[in-house]
Amino acid sequence: MEKLNEILSEIDERKEELLKFALKLISFKTPNPPAKNTLPAQKWLAAEMEKIGMDVEMVDVYPGEPDVVGILRGKGKGKTLAFNGHIDVAEVKEDEKWDFEPFKGFYDEKYLYGRGATDMKGGLASAFFALKVIAESGMELKHNVMMQSVIGEEAGEPGTKRLLEKGYKCDFAIIPEPNSLEVQGQGGVITFWIKIKSPEVYHDAVRHKMIHAGGGVAAANTIEKMCKIIEGMQELERYWGVMKRYPKMSPGANTINPSVIEGGRNPIFIPDECRIWYTAHFLPNEDVDDIKKEITQHVMNVAKADLWLKNHPPEITWGGESLVREKGEIFPSAHIDENNPYVRLLLQTRERVLGKKPEVSIWPSVSDAGWFSKFGIPSAICGPGKIEEAHIINEKVSIKELLDAAKLYAAYILNFNEKSW
Ligand SMILES: [Zn+2]
């Protein structure tokens, strides 16, 4: 208890250091897209981890685009607590009217400003700073603490997924994404393309023979056929909203959004191909493979009821490992169980340090938390800042929340460390 109070007041005293650390992270230009720009930030962070005695590895996700994994090893075997944050930030477009240079952040009395302040270099800085203060206090830990700085999250790229595939496992993960330090799980997301393709290509002058009595040409305008699929998907979306529920999640949050549509050649052709890009949000207790089956079945049922589509069924392409590089992404869902011992300890710690009610809820967005679930590892999204302040012009984060986050993480590391899990 005494140790905890000492660490907490030290975090307050070293506030400027935390803010400067966050500003340094912001100063690395890591927008995604265009991506392929994280190496200098990752190298700097790796060196900072080494300075506090962590064993550090750089793990390439793409050539020259590594994740950084640092471990502060405890004595003995112990459990591993991980903090996982992404180093890439949302893109900044040329014509956005910022009041300051997005990658030259600053702070005033209340807020720290800059691209990534909220999502999520602020959270990453708070987590690292908590660990730094503990490591520098000379305290020896029983358990291990891992810091993962991953690439690619903003475009659904496999930074976290690769680490888990390569065996960088932990027993519990905290994802400091902006949620005002709630303790949350998430629903999942999968994007998919539906393609309708006609084997024949016609001049637009043939249209009347395709659609009027006596024309005798059994062909289709694939854009018009896609309208049937769109209507069908709206029906499925409504059905999900009406029939599926998850505690503490607003009903109907499981949407199926048609986000991009492409098709046709030019006005002298009957469009022989049409493609549509969908984003489906599903519930925390649903598995992505079941969602795929449900959607496929519904699309095929719609197709079966159409005289042309039944013989030319749509083709569905699922997910992908990057919105930019592969035009697709998947974020598995992350169910959160308040009776899980790691989650329970986080709720208790948060109640003691920040006086917040010990209850879990669901984040409205998606994060890499889903990958931990997919690999059977419990996790919680819990970070400083508000989702409404992520990705926006003049992005900022509350300094109080950054400090609260650092204190909560430090207290959690100490409490985690006291347990014989
Ligand atoms: Zn984020």
Residues whose N, C-alpha, C, O or C-beta is under 5 A from the ligand:
A	BS01	ZN	D119 M120 E177
